[in-house]
Amino acid sequence: MPSFRTMTLEQKIIRDLQAGQATIANLAENVKASQTAVGATLRRLEKEGKIWTMENFKGQTVYKLTYHLKHTK
């Protein structure tokens, strides 16, 4: 796997989500990118069927990898 510096934003997000679900704010902080860029990437990943969303008990949208990506390393 490439180093964190050379990874694409998509790769960084997927790597982070392999550890568990996250909100846009969490992901943006973890991958060192703006919430706007992370949100745009997440919308594309959802359209491609790579992630899915749900609401947590606080009403926040959380993102999770699909089963296929979660178990592919």
PQR file of N, CA, C, O and H, with PARSE charges and radii, in Angstrom:
ATOM      1  N   MET A   1       0.850  -1.180   0.000 -0.4000 1.5000
ATOM      2  CA  MET A   1       0.000   0.000   0.000 -0.0000 2.0000
ATOM      3  C   MET A   1       0.896   1.244   0.000  0.5500 1.7000
ATOM      4  O   MET A   1       1.928   1.255   0.672 -0.5500 1.4000
ATOM      5  N   PRO A   2       0.522   2.277  -0.733 -0.5600 1.5000
ATOM      6  CA  PRO A   2       1.333   3.493  -0.787  0.2800 2.0000
ATOM      7  C   PRO A   2       1.367   4.187   0.575  0.5500 1.7000
ATOM      8  O   PRO A   2       0.530   3.925   1.439 -0.5500 1.4000
ATOM      9  N   SER A   3       2.339   5.069   0.751 -0.4000 1.5000
ATOM     10  CA  SER A   3       2.417   5.816   2.006 -0.0000 2.0000
ATOM     11  C   SER A   3       1.229   6.763   2.102  0.5500 1.7000
ATOM     12  O   SER A   3       0.603   7.095   1.095 -0.5500 1.4000
ATOM     13  H   SER A   3       3.019   5.282   0.050  0.4000 1.0000
ATOM     14  N   PHE A   4       0.924   7.198   3.333 -0.4000 1.5000
ATOM     15  CA  PHE A   4      -0.232   8.067   3.561 -0.0000 2.0000
ATOM     16  C   PHE A   4      -0.143   9.333   2.724  0.5500 1.7000
ATOM     17  O   PHE A   4      -1.166   9.827   2.251 -0.5500 1.4000
ATOM     18  H   PHE A   4       1.433   6.928   4.151  0.4000 1.0000
ATOM     19  N   ARG A   5       1.048   9.864   2.532 -0.4000 1.5000
ATOM     20  CA  ARG A   5       1.225  11.094   1.760 -0.0000 2.0000
ATOM     21  C   ARG A   5       0.894  10.931   0.285  0.5500 1.7000
ATOM     22  O   ARG A   5       0.437  11.881  -0.351 -0.5500 1.4000
ATOM     23  H   ARG A   5       1.879   9.462   2.917  0.4000 1.0000
ATOM     24  N   THR A   6       1.113   9.755  -0.263 -0.4000 1.5000
ATOM     25  CA  THR A   6       0.897   9.553  -1.695 -0.0000 2.0000
ATOM     26  C   THR A   6      -0.464   8.931  -2.009  0.5500 1.7000
ATOM     27  O   THR A   6      -0.800   8.726  -3.176 -0.5500 1.4000
ATOM     28  H   THR A   6       1.484   8.984   0.254  0.4000 1.0000
ATOM     29  N   MET A   7      -1.240   8.633  -0.981 -0.4000 1.5000
ATOM     30  CA  MET A   7      -2.557   8.034  -1.194 -0.0000 2.0000
ATOM     31  C   MET A   7      -3.544   9.093  -1.692  0.5500 1.7000
ATOM     32  O   MET A   7      -3.428  10.270  -1.351 -0.5500 1.4000
ATOM     33  H   MET A   7      -0.968   8.799  -0.033  0.4000 1.0000
ATOM     34  N   THR A   8      -4.505   8.667  -2.493 -0.4000 1.5000
ATOM     35  CA  THR A   8      -5.573   9.574  -2.913 -0.0000 2.0000
ATOM     36  C   THR A   8      -6.519   9.791  -1.745  0.5500 1.7000
ATOM     37  O   THR A   8      -6.491   9.041  -0.770 -0.5500 1.4000
ATOM     38  H   THR A   8      -4.599   7.710  -2.770  0.4000 1.0000
ATOM     39  N   LEU A   9      -7.351  10.810  -1.843 -0.4000 1.5000
ATOM     40  CA  LEU A   9      -8.324  11.068  -0.791 -0.0000 2.0000
ATOM     41  C   LEU A   9      -9.258   9.864  -0.637  0.5500 1.7000
ATOM     42  O   LEU A   9      -9.605   9.491   0.484 -0.5500 1.4000
ATOM     43  H   LEU A   9      -7.373  11.419  -2.636  0.4000 1.0000
ATOM     44  N   GLU A  10      -9.658   9.268  -1.734 -0.4000 1.5000
ATOM     45  CA  GLU A  10     -10.511   8.074  -1.669 -0.0000 2.0000
ATOM     46  C   GLU A  10      -9.824   6.964  -0.893  0.5500 1.7000
ATOM     47  O   GLU A  10     -10.448   6.337  -0.037 -0.5500 1.4000
ATOM     48  H   GLU A  10      -9.376   9.571  -2.644  0.4000 1.0000
ATOM     49  N   GLN A  11      -8.562   6.708  -1.170 -0.4000 1.5000
ATOM     50  CA  GLN A  11      -7.830   5.655  -0.464 -0.0000 2.0000
ATOM     51  C   GLN A  11      -7.741   5.953   1.030  0.5500 1.7000
ATOM     52  O   GLN A  11      -7.886   5.051   1.857 -0.5500 1.4000
ATOM     53  H   GLN A  11      -8.055   7.217  -1.865  0.4000 1.0000
ATOM     54  N   LYS A  12      -7.501   7.223   1.376 -0.4000 1.5000
ATOM     55  CA  LYS A  12      -7.415   7.600   2.791 -0.0000 2.0000
ATOM     56  C   LYS A  12      -8.755   7.390   3.497  0.5500 1.7000
ATOM     57  O   LYS A  12      -8.798   6.888   4.620 -0.5500 1.4000
ATOM     58  H   LYS A  12      -7.383   7.955   0.705  0.4000 1.0000
ATOM     59  N   ILE A  13      -9.839   7.773   2.837 -0.4000 1.5000
ATOM     60  CA  ILE A  13     -11.169   7.615   3.424 -0.0000 2.0000
ATOM     61  C   ILE A  13     -11.495   6.139   3.611  0.5500 1.7000
ATOM     62  O   ILE A  13     -11.970   5.740   4.674 -0.5500 1.4000
ATOM     63  H   ILE A  13      -9.804   8.180   1.925  0.4000 1.0000
ATOM     64  N   ILE A  14     -11.250   5.334   2.603 -0.4000 1.5000
ATOM     65  CA  ILE A  14     -11.536   3.898   2.699 -0.0000 2.0000
ATOM     66  C   ILE A  14     -10.706   3.269   3.809  0.5500 1.7000
ATOM     67  O   ILE A  14     -11.216   2.458   4.581 -0.5500 1.4000
ATOM     68  H   ILE A  14     -10.864   5.658   1.739  0.4000 1.0000
ATOM     69  N   ARG A  15      -9.440   3.635   3.893 -0.4000 1.5000
ATOM     70  CA  ARG A  15      -8.583   3.095   4.955 -0.0000 2.0000
ATOM     71  C   ARG A  15      -9.137   3.472   6.329  0.5500 1.7000
ATOM     72  O   ARG A  15      -9.153   2.645   7.241 -0.5500 1.4000
ATOM     73  H   ARG A  15      -9.026   4.294   3.266  0.4000 1.0000
ATOM     74  N   ASP A  16      -9.587   4.710   6.477 -0.4000 1.5000
ATOM     75  CA  ASP A  16     -10.132   5.148   7.757 -0.0000 2.0000
ATOM     76  C   ASP A  16     -11.426   4.404   8.075  0.5500 1.7000
ATOM     77  O   ASP A  16     -11.641   4.000   9.217 -0.5500 1.4000
ATOM     78  H   ASP A  16      -9.574   5.381   5.736  0.4000 1.0000
ATOM     79  N   LEU A  17     -12.278   4.221   7.088 -0.4000 1.5000
ATOM     80  CA  LEU A  17     -13.548   3.539   7.314 -0.0000 2.0000
ATOM     81  C   LEU A  17     -13.368   2.043   7.564  0.5500 1.7000
ATOM     82  O   LEU A  17     -14.267   1.405   8.112 -0.5500 1.4000
ATOM     83  H   LEU A  17     -12.103   4.550   6.159  0.4000 1.0000
ATOM     84  N   GLN A  18     -12.243   1.476   7.181 -0.4000 1.5000
ATOM     85  CA  GLN A  18     -11.988   0.074   7.501 -0.0000 2.0000
ATOM     86  C   GLN A  18     -11.884  -0.133   9.009  0.5500 1.7000
ATOM     87  O   GLN A  18     -12.104  -1.237   9.506 -0.5500 1.4000
ATOM     88  H   GLN A  18     -11.513   1.994   6.736  0.4000 1.0000
ATOM     89  N   ALA A  19     -11.551   0.928   9.731 -0.4000 1.5000
ATOM     90  CA  ALA A  19     -11.472   0.854  11.192 -0.0000 2.0000
ATOM     91  C   ALA A  19     -12.848   0.997  11.841  0.5500 1.7000
ATOM     92  O   ALA A  19     -13.022   0.637  13.005 -0.5500 1.4000
ATOM     93  H   ALA A  19     -11.373   1.825   9.327  0.4000 1.0000
ATOM     94  N   GLY A  20     -13.820   1.516  11.105 -0.4000 1.5000
ATOM     95  CA  GLY A  20     -15.169   1.680  11.646 -0.0000 2.0000
ATOM     96  C   GLY A  20     -15.883   2.864  11.031  0.5500 1.7000
ATOM     97  O   GLY A  20     -15.327   3.569  10.189 -0.5500 1.4000
ATOM     98  H   GLY A  20     -13.679   1.809  10.159  0.4000 1.0000
ATOM     99  N   GLN A  21     -17.100   3.076  11.450 -0.4000 1.5000
ATOM    100  CA  GLN A  21     -17.915   4.159  10.910 -0.0000 2.0000
ATOM    101  C   GLN A  21     -17.379   5.512  11.344  0.5500 1.7000
ATOM    102  O   GLN A  21     -16.643   5.615  12.325 -0.5500 1.4000
ATOM    103  H   GLN A  21     -17.551   2.503  12.135  0.4000 1.0000
ATOM    104  N   ALA A  22     -17.758   6.559  10.595 -0.4000 1.5000
ATOM    105  CA  ALA A  22     -17.306   7.908  10.923 -0.0000 2.0000
ATOM    106  C   ALA A  22     -18.232   8.944  10.306  0.5500 1.7000
ATOM    107  O   ALA A  22     -18.931   8.671   9.331 -0.5500 1.4000
ATOM    108  H   ALA A  22     -18.356   6.475   9.798  0.4000 1.0000
ATOM    109  N   THR A  23     -18.227  10.145  10.894 -0.4000 1.5000
ATOM    110  CA  THR A  23     -18.951  11.286  10.335 -0.0000 2.0000
ATOM    111  C   THR A  23     -18.004  12.035   9.399  0.5500 1.7000
ATOM    112  O   THR A  23     -16.803  11.767   9.373 -0.5500 1.4000
ATOM    113  H   THR A  23     -17.659  10.367  11.687  0.4000 1.0000
ATOM    114  N   ILE A  24     -18.550  12.964   8.641 -0.4000 1.5000
ATOM    115  CA  ILE A  24     -17.705  13.774   7.753 -0.0000 2.0000
ATOM    116  C   ILE A  24     -16.652  14.527   8.569  0.5500 1.7000
ATOM    117  O   ILE A  24     -15.488  14.588   8.176 -0.5500 1.4000
ATOM    118  H   ILE A  24     -19.526  13.182   8.662  0.4000 1.0000
ATOM    119  N   ALA A  25     -17.058  15.093   9.694 -0.4000 1.5000
ATOM    120  CA  ALA A  25     -16.102  15.852  10.520 -0.0000 2.0000
ATOM    121  C   ALA A  25     -14.961  14.949  10.993  0.5500 1.7000
ATOM    122  O   ALA A  25     -13.799  15.355  10.957 -0.5500 1.4000
ATOM    123  H   ALA A  25     -18.004  15.043  10.013  0.4000 1.0000
ATOM    124  N   ASN A  26     -15.279  13.735  11.434 -0.4000 1.5000
ATOM    125  CA  ASN A  26     -14.240  12.798  11.870 -0.0000 2.0000
ATOM    126  C   ASN A  26     -13.308  12.451  10.727  0.5500 1.7000
ATOM    127  O   ASN A  26     -12.087  12.466  10.880 -0.5500 1.4000
ATOM    128  H   ASN A  26     -16.223  13.405  11.463  0.4000 1.0000
ATOM    129  N   LEU A  27     -13.896  12.136   9.576 -0.4000 1.5000
ATOM    130  CA  LEU A  27     -13.078  11.761   8.421 -0.0000 2.0000
ATOM    131  C   LEU A  27     -12.179  12.908   7.981  0.5500 1.7000
ATOM    132  O   LEU A  27     -10.997  12.701   7.706 -0.5500 1.4000
ATOM    133  H   LEU A  27     -14.888  12.124   9.452  0.4000 1.0000
ATOM    134  N   ALA A  28     -12.729  14.111   7.914 -0.4000 1.5000
ATOM    135  CA  ALA A  28     -11.939  15.261   7.478 -0.0000 2.0000
ATOM    136  C   ALA A  28     -10.724  15.457   8.384  0.5500 1.7000
ATOM    137  O   ALA A  28      -9.623  15.729   7.906 -0.5500 1.4000
ATOM    138  H   ALA A  28     -13.689  14.279   8.137  0.4000 1.0000
ATOM    139  N   GLU A  29     -10.929  15.320   9.677 -0.4000 1.5000
ATOM    140  CA  GLU A  29      -9.820  15.460  10.622 -0.0000 2.0000
ATOM    141  C   GLU A  29      -8.799  14.333  10.448  0.5500 1.7000
ATOM    142  O   GLU A  29      -7.592  14.576  10.448 -0.5500 1.4000
ATOM    143  H   GLU A  29     -11.823  15.100  10.066  0.4000 1.0000
ATOM    144  N   ASN A  30      -9.285  13.111  10.302 -0.4000 1.5000
ATOM    145  CA  ASN A  30      -8.390  11.956  10.197 -0.0000 2.0000
ATOM    146  C   ASN A  30      -7.573  11.936   8.909  0.5500 1.7000
ATOM    147  O   ASN A  30      -6.414  11.522   8.913 -0.5500 1.4000
ATOM    148  H   ASN A  30     -10.266  12.914  10.303  0.4000 1.0000
ATOM    149  N   VAL A  31      -8.175  12.382   7.808 -0.4000 1.5000
ATOM    150  CA  VAL A  31      -7.462  12.320   6.518 -0.0000 2.0000
ATOM    151  C   VAL A  31      -6.827  13.660   6.145  0.5500 1.7000
ATOM    152  O   VAL A  31      -6.222  13.799   5.082 -0.5500 1.4000
ATOM    153  H   VAL A  31      -9.117  12.718   7.805  0.4000 1.0000
ATOM    154  N   LYS A  32      -6.975  14.642   7.034 -0.4000 1.5000
ATOM    155  CA  LYS A  32      -6.356  15.969   6.832 -0.0000 2.0000
ATOM    156  C   LYS A  32      -6.818  16.625   5.532  0.5500 1.7000
ATOM    157  O   LYS A  32      -6.009  17.068   4.717 -0.5500 1.4000
ATOM    158  H   LYS A  32      -7.467  14.529   7.897  0.4000 1.0000
ATOM    159  N   ALA A  33      -8.151  16.675   5.359 -0.4000 1.5000
ATOM    160  CA  ALA A  33      -8.746  17.305   4.173 -0.0000 2.0000
ATOM    161  C   ALA A  33      -9.958  18.119   4.617  0.5500 1.7000
ATOM    162  O   ALA A  33     -10.452  17.950   5.732 -0.5500 1.4000
ATOM    163  H   ALA A  33      -8.808  16.316   6.022  0.4000 1.0000
ATOM    164  N   SER A  34     -10.429  18.993   3.749 -0.4000 1.5000
ATOM    165  CA  SER A  34     -11.592  19.813   4.092 -0.0000 2.0000
ATOM    166  C   SER A  34     -12.857  18.952   4.101  0.5500 1.7000
ATOM    167  O   SER A  34     -12.934  17.925   3.426 -0.5500 1.4000
ATOM    168  H   SER A  34     -10.027  19.130   2.843  0.4000 1.0000
ATOM    169  N   GLN A  35     -13.846  19.394   4.883 -0.4000 1.5000
ATOM    170  CA  GLN A  35     -15.123  18.682   4.908 -0.0000 2.0000
ATOM    171  C   GLN A  35     -15.797  18.712   3.551  0.5500 1.7000
ATOM    172  O   GLN A  35     -16.514  17.778   3.192 -0.5500 1.4000
ATOM    173  H   GLN A  35     -13.784  20.228   5.431  0.4000 1.0000
ATOM    174  N   THR A  36     -15.572  19.787   2.785 -0.4000 1.5000
ATOM    175  CA  THR A  36     -16.152  19.887   1.441 -0.0000 2.0000
ATOM    176  C   THR A  36     -15.587  18.797   0.536  0.5500 1.7000
ATOM    177  O   THR A  36     -16.340  18.114  -0.159 -0.5500 1.4000
ATOM    178  H   THR A  36     -14.989  20.546   3.076  0.4000 1.0000
ATOM    179  N   ALA A  37     -14.273  18.632   0.541 -0.4000 1.5000
ATOM    180  CA  ALA A  37     -13.629  17.616  -0.303 -0.0000 2.0000
ATOM    181  C   ALA A  37     -14.024  16.216   0.136  0.5500 1.7000
ATOM    182  O   ALA A  37     -14.289  15.350  -0.698 -0.5500 1.4000
ATOM    183  H   ALA A  37     -13.661  19.187   1.105  0.4000 1.0000
ATOM    184  N   VAL A  38     -14.064  15.994   1.441 -0.4000 1.5000
ATOM    185  CA  VAL A  38     -14.446  14.678   1.957 -0.0000 2.0000
ATOM    186  C   VAL A  38     -15.905  14.384   1.604  0.5500 1.7000
ATOM    187  O   VAL A  38     -16.235  13.271   1.195 -0.5500 1.4000
ATOM    188  H   VAL A  38     -13.849  16.697   2.118  0.4000 1.0000
ATOM    189  N   GLY A  39     -16.776  15.384   1.764 -0.4000 1.5000
ATOM    190  CA  GLY A  39     -18.196  15.200   1.440 -0.0000 2.0000
ATOM    191  C   GLY A  39     -18.414  14.856  -0.021  0.5500 1.7000
ATOM    192  O   GLY A  39     -19.224  13.986  -0.344 -0.5500 1.4000
ATOM    193  H   GLY A  39     -16.507  16.288   2.096  0.4000 1.0000
ATOM    194  N   ALA A  40     -17.698  15.532  -0.904 -0.4000 1.5000
ATOM    195  CA  ALA A  40     -17.824  15.252  -2.343 -0.0000 2.0000
ATOM    196  C   ALA A  40     -17.353  13.834  -2.656  0.5500 1.7000
ATOM    197  O   ALA A  40     -17.979  13.128  -3.446 -0.5500 1.4000
ATOM    198  H   ALA A  40     -17.040  16.238  -0.642  0.4000 1.0000
ATOM    199  N   THR A  41     -16.269  13.427  -2.047 -0.4000 1.5000
ATOM    200  CA  THR A  41     -15.748  12.072  -2.268 -0.0000 2.0000
ATOM    201  C   THR A  41     -16.714  11.037  -1.712  0.5500 1.7000
ATOM    202  O   THR A  41     -16.945  10.004  -2.340 -0.5500 1.4000
ATOM    203  H   THR A  41     -15.760  14.000  -1.405  0.4000 1.0000
ATOM    204  N   LEU A  42     -17.278  11.303  -0.545 -0.4000 1.5000
ATOM    205  CA  LEU A  42     -18.247  10.368   0.047 -0.0000 2.0000
ATOM    206  C   LEU A  42     -19.497  10.228  -0.816  0.5500 1.7000
ATOM    207  O   LEU A  42     -20.016   9.122  -0.969 -0.5500 1.4000
ATOM    208  H   LEU A  42     -17.091  12.143  -0.035  0.4000 1.0000
ATOM    209  N   ARG A  43     -19.985  11.320  -1.376 -0.4000 1.5000
ATOM    210  CA  ARG A  43     -21.164  11.242  -2.254 -0.0000 2.0000
ATOM    211  C   ARG A  43     -20.865  10.357  -3.466  0.5500 1.7000
ATOM    212  O   ARG A  43     -21.702   9.550  -3.869 -0.5500 1.4000
ATOM    213  H   ARG A  43     -19.564  12.219  -1.251  0.4000 1.0000
ATOM    214  N   ARG A  44     -19.668  10.510  -4.048 -0.4000 1.5000
ATOM    215  CA  ARG A  44     -19.293   9.679  -5.195 -0.0000 2.0000
ATOM    216  C   ARG A  44     -19.169   8.215  -4.785  0.5500 1.7000
ATOM    217  O   ARG A  44     -19.648   7.330  -5.495 -0.5500 1.4000
ATOM    218  H   ARG A  44     -18.988  11.166  -3.721  0.4000 1.0000
ATOM    219  N   LEU A  45     -18.530   7.954  -3.648 -0.4000 1.5000
ATOM    220  CA  LEU A  45     -18.372   6.576  -3.178 -0.0000 2.0000
ATOM    221  C   LEU A  45     -19.721   5.926  -2.906  0.5500 1.7000
ATOM    222  O   LEU A  45     -19.901   4.732  -3.150 -0.5500 1.4000
ATOM    223  H   LEU A  45     -18.141   8.673  -3.072  0.4000 1.0000
ATOM    224  N   GLU A  46     -20.677   6.717  -2.398 -0.4000 1.5000
ATOM    225  CA  GLU A  46     -22.008   6.171  -2.153 -0.0000 2.0000
ATOM    226  C   GLU A  46     -22.708   5.825  -3.471  0.5500 1.7000
ATOM    227  O   GLU A  46     -23.347   4.778  -3.576 -0.5500 1.4000
ATOM    228  H   GLU A  46     -20.531   7.687  -2.201  0.4000 1.0000
ATOM    229  N   LYS A  47     -22.591   6.693  -4.467 -0.4000 1.5000
ATOM    230  CA  LYS A  47     -23.182   6.412  -5.784 -0.0000 2.0000
ATOM    231  C   LYS A  47     -22.570   5.167  -6.408  0.5500 1.7000
ATOM    232  O   LYS A  47     -23.252   4.423  -7.111 -0.5500 1.4000
ATOM    233  H   LYS A  47     -22.071   7.543  -4.382  0.4000 1.0000
ATOM    234  N   GLU A  48     -21.287   4.938  -6.153 -0.4000 1.5000
ATOM    235  CA  GLU A  48     -20.597   3.767  -6.695 -0.0000 2.0000
ATOM    236  C   GLU A  48     -20.867   2.509  -5.879  0.5500 1.7000
ATOM    237  O   GLU A  48     -20.398   1.429  -6.240 -0.5500 1.4000
ATOM    238  H   GLU A  48     -20.732   5.543  -5.581  0.4000 1.0000
ATOM    239  N   GLY A  49     -21.614   2.631  -4.787 -0.4000 1.5000
ATOM    240  CA  GLY A  49     -21.953   1.468  -3.960 -0.0000 2.0000
ATOM    241  C   GLY A  49     -20.835   1.006  -3.051  0.5500 1.7000
ATOM    242  O   GLY A  49     -20.862  -0.132  -2.581 -0.5500 1.4000
ATOM    243  H   GLY A  49     -21.995   3.507  -4.494  0.4000 1.0000
ATOM    244  N   LYS A  50     -19.857   1.849  -2.790 -0.4000 1.5000
ATOM    245  CA  LYS A  50     -18.725   1.467  -1.946 -0.0000 2.0000
ATOM    246  C   LYS A  50     -18.974   1.753  -0.470  0.5500 1.7000
ATOM    247  O   LYS A  50     -18.363   1.131   0.399 -0.5500 1.4000
ATOM    248  H   LYS A  50     -19.835   2.773  -3.171  0.4000 1.0000
ATOM    249  N   ILE A  51     -19.874   2.697  -0.188 -0.4000 1.5000
ATOM    250  CA  ILE A  51     -20.207   3.018   1.194 -0.0000 2.0000
ATOM    251  C   ILE A  51     -21.715   3.154   1.332  0.5500 1.7000
ATOM    252  O   ILE A  51     -22.434   3.235   0.336 -0.5500 1.4000
ATOM    253  H   ILE A  51     -20.370   3.203  -0.894  0.4000 1.0000
ATOM    254  N   TRP A  52     -22.186   3.179   2.566 -0.4000 1.5000
ATOM    255  CA  TRP A  52     -23.588   3.443   2.834 -0.0000 2.0000
ATOM    256  C   TRP A  52     -23.663   4.313   4.074  0.5500 1.7000
ATOM    257  O   TRP A  52     -22.698   4.419   4.830 -0.5500 1.4000
ATOM    258  H   TRP A  52     -21.602   3.114   3.375  0.4000 1.0000
ATOM    259  N   THR A  53     -24.816   4.934   4.277 -0.4000 1.5000
ATOM    260  CA  THR A  53     -24.976   5.863   5.384 -0.0000 2.0000
ATOM    261  C   THR A  53     -26.124   5.443   6.286  0.5500 1.7000
ATOM    262  O   THR A  53     -27.011   4.683   5.900 -0.5500 1.4000
ATOM    263  H   THR A  53     -25.600   4.848   3.662  0.4000 1.0000
ATOM    264  N   MET A  54     -26.071   5.962   7.490 -0.4000 1.5000
ATOM    265  CA  MET A  54     -27.155   5.802   8.456 -0.0000 2.0000
ATOM    266  C   MET A  54     -27.059   6.968   9.427  0.5500 1.7000
ATOM    267  O   MET A  54     -26.051   7.673   9.448 -0.5500 1.4000
ATOM    268  H   MET A  54     -25.350   6.580   7.804  0.4000 1.0000
ATOM    269  N   GLU A  55     -28.083   7.177  10.221 -0.4000 1.5000
ATOM    270  CA  GLU A  55     -28.050   8.218  11.240 -0.0000 2.0000
ATOM    271  C   GLU A  55     -27.743   7.589  12.583  0.5500 1.7000
ATOM    272  O   GLU A  55     -28.260   6.523  12.916 -0.5500 1.4000
ATOM    273  H   GLU A  55     -28.902   6.604  10.204  0.4000 1.0000
ATOM    274  N   ASN A  56     -26.878   8.272  13.370 -0.4000 1.5000
ATOM    275  CA  ASN A  56     -26.624   7.788  14.720 -0.0000 2.0000
ATOM    276  C   ASN A  56     -27.672   8.370  15.665  0.5500 1.7000
ATOM    277  O   ASN A  56     -28.577   9.080  15.226 -0.5500 1.4000
ATOM    278  H   ASN A  56     -26.458   9.138  13.099  0.4000 1.0000
ATOM    279  N   PHE A  57     -27.555   8.077  16.949 -0.4000 1.5000
ATOM    280  CA  PHE A  57     -28.559   8.524  17.906 -0.0000 2.0000
ATOM    281  C   PHE A  57     -28.599  10.041  18.071  0.5500 1.7000
ATOM    282  O   PHE A  57     -29.581  10.576  18.586 -0.5500 1.4000
ATOM    283  H   PHE A  57     -26.820   7.500  17.305  0.4000 1.0000
ATOM    284  N   LYS A  58     -27.554  10.738  17.644 -0.4000 1.5000
ATOM    285  CA  LYS A  58     -27.516  12.201  17.709 -0.0000 2.0000
ATOM    286  C   LYS A  58     -28.103  12.844  16.451  0.5500 1.7000
ATOM    287  O   LYS A  58     -28.174  14.069  16.359 -0.5500 1.4000
ATOM    288  H   LYS A  58     -26.757  10.303  17.225  0.4000 1.0000
ATOM    289  N   GLY A  59     -28.518  12.036  15.496 -0.4000 1.5000
ATOM    290  CA  GLY A  59     -29.053  12.553  14.251 -0.0000 2.0000
ATOM    291  C   GLY A  59     -27.983  12.895  13.225  0.5500 1.7000
ATOM    292  O   GLY A  59     -28.283  13.503  12.197 -0.5500 1.4000
ATOM    293  H   GLY A  59     -28.461  11.040  15.572  0.4000 1.0000
ATOM    294  N   GLN A  60     -26.738  12.510  13.492 -0.4000 1.5000
ATOM    295  CA  GLN A  60     -25.637  12.764  12.559 -0.0000 2.0000
ATOM    296  C   GLN A  60     -25.572  11.638  11.526  0.5500 1.7000
ATOM    297  O   GLN A  60     -25.856  10.480  11.833 -0.5500 1.4000
ATOM    298  H   GLN A  60     -26.495  12.017  14.327  0.4000 1.0000
ATOM    299  N   THR A  61     -25.200  11.991  10.319 -0.4000 1.5000
ATOM    300  CA  THR A  61     -24.997  10.980   9.290 -0.0000 2.0000
ATOM    301  C   THR A  61     -23.635  10.340   9.505  0.5500 1.7000
ATOM    302  O   THR A  61     -22.623  11.031   9.621 -0.5500 1.4000
ATOM    303  H   THR A  61     -24.969  12.932  10.070  0.4000 1.0000
ATOM    304  N   VAL A  62     -23.622   9.019   9.557 -0.4000 1.5000
ATOM    305  CA  VAL A  62     -22.364   8.288   9.664 -0.0000 2.0000
ATOM    306  C   VAL A  62     -22.190   7.437   8.415  0.5500 1.7000
ATOM    307  O   VAL A  62     -23.162   6.972   7.819 -0.5500 1.4000
ATOM    308  H   VAL A  62     -24.444   8.458   9.463  0.4000 1.0000
ATOM    309  N   TYR A  63     -20.954   7.246   8.038 -0.4000 1.5000
ATOM    310  CA  TYR A  63     -20.600   6.528   6.816 -0.0000 2.0000
ATOM    311  C   TYR A  63     -19.923   5.221   7.175  0.5500 1.7000
ATOM    312  O   TYR A  63     -19.120   5.155   8.106 -0.5500 1.4000
ATOM    313  H   TYR A  63     -20.164   7.624   8.522  0.4000 1.0000
ATOM    314  N   LYS A  64     -20.258   4.183   6.424 -0.4000 1.5000
ATOM    315  CA  LYS A  64     -19.694   2.847   6.626 -0.0000 2.0000
ATOM    316  C   LYS A  64     -19.339   2.262   5.267  0.5500 1.7000
ATOM    317  O   LYS A  64     -19.959   2.584   4.253 -0.5500 1.4000
ATOM    318  H   LYS A  64     -20.910   4.237   5.668  0.4000 1.0000
ATOM    319  N   LEU A  65     -18.347   1.411   5.264 -0.4000 1.5000
ATOM    320  CA  LEU A  65     -18.012   0.695   4.034 -0.0000 2.0000
ATOM    321  C   LEU A  65     -19.031  -0.398   3.785  0.5500 1.7000
ATOM    322  O   LEU A  65     -19.611  -0.946   4.723 -0.5500 1.4000
ATOM    323  H   LEU A  65     -17.843   1.149   6.088  0.4000 1.0000
ATOM    324  N   THR A  66     -19.244  -0.710   2.530 -0.4000 1.5000
ATOM    325  CA  THR A  66     -20.078  -1.859   2.209 -0.0000 2.0000
ATOM    326  C   THR A  66     -19.354  -3.115   2.676  0.5500 1.7000
ATOM    327  O   THR A  66     -18.142  -3.091   2.888 -0.5500 1.4000
ATOM    328  H   THR A  66     -18.773  -0.265   1.768  0.4000 1.0000
ATOM    329  N   TYR A  67     -20.069  -4.178   2.830 -0.4000 1.5000
ATOM    330  CA  TYR A  67     -19.499  -5.433   3.332 -0.0000 2.0000
ATOM    331  C   TYR A  67     -18.299  -5.863   2.510  0.5500 1.7000
ATOM    332  O   TYR A  67     -17.286  -6.291   3.062 -0.5500 1.4000
ATOM    333  H   TYR A  67     -21.054  -4.197   2.657  0.4000 1.0000
ATOM    334  N   HIS A  68     -18.408  -5.750   1.192 -0.4000 1.5000
ATOM    335  CA  HIS A  68     -17.320  -6.184   0.293 -0.0000 2.0000
ATOM    336  C   HIS A  68     -16.019  -5.429   0.596  0.5500 1.7000
ATOM    337  O   HIS A  68     -14.962  -6.044   0.732 -0.5500 1.4000
ATOM    338  H   HIS A  68     -19.231  -5.402   0.744  0.4000 1.0000
ATOM    339  N   LEU A  69     -16.097  -4.104   0.702 -0.4000 1.5000
ATOM    340  CA  LEU A  69     -14.875  -3.326   0.960 -0.0000 2.0000
ATOM    341  C   LEU A  69     -14.381  -3.492   2.381  0.5500 1.7000
ATOM    342  O   LEU A  69     -13.173  -3.468   2.617 -0.5500 1.4000
ATOM    343  H   LEU A  69     -16.956  -3.603   0.592  0.4000 1.0000
ATOM    344  N   LYS A  70     -15.277  -3.661   3.327 -0.4000 1.5000
ATOM    345  CA  LYS A  70     -14.878  -3.811   4.726 -0.0000 2.0000
ATOM    346  C   LYS A  70     -14.007  -5.044   4.902  0.5500 1.7000
ATOM    347  O   LYS A  70     -13.105  -5.054   5.740 -0.5500 1.4000
ATOM    348  H   LYS A  70     -16.258  -3.681   3.135  0.4000 1.0000
ATOM    349  N   HIS A  71     -14.268  -6.073   4.125 -0.4000 1.5000
ATOM    350  CA  HIS A  71     -13.552  -7.338   4.284 -0.0000 2.0000
ATOM    351  C   HIS A  71     -12.513  -7.583   3.196  0.5500 1.7000
ATOM    352  O   HIS A  71     -12.022  -8.701   3.042 -0.5500 1.4000
ATOM    353  H   HIS A  71     -15.001  -6.065   3.444  0.4000 1.0000
ATOM    354  N   THR A  72     -12.179  -6.539   2.444 -0.4000 1.5000
ATOM    355  CA  THR A  72     -11.135  -6.638   1.433 -0.0000 2.0000
ATOM    356  C   THR A  72      -9.965  -5.796   1.889  0.5500 1.7000
ATOM    357  O   THR A  72     -10.105  -4.589   2.087 -0.5500 1.4000
ATOM    358  H   THR A  72     -12.577  -5.631   2.570  0.4000 1.0000
ATOM    359  N   LYS A  73      -8.831  -6.410   2.056 -0.4000 1.5000
ATOM    360  CA  LYS A  73      -7.649  -5.659   2.492 -0.0000 2.0000
ATOM    361  C   LYS A  73      -6.473  -5.949   1.611  0.5500 1.7000
ATOM    362  O   LYS A  73      -5.390  -5.405   1.828 -0.5500 1.4000
ATOM    363  H   LYS A  73      -8.718  -7.391   1.896  0.4000 1.0000
TER
END
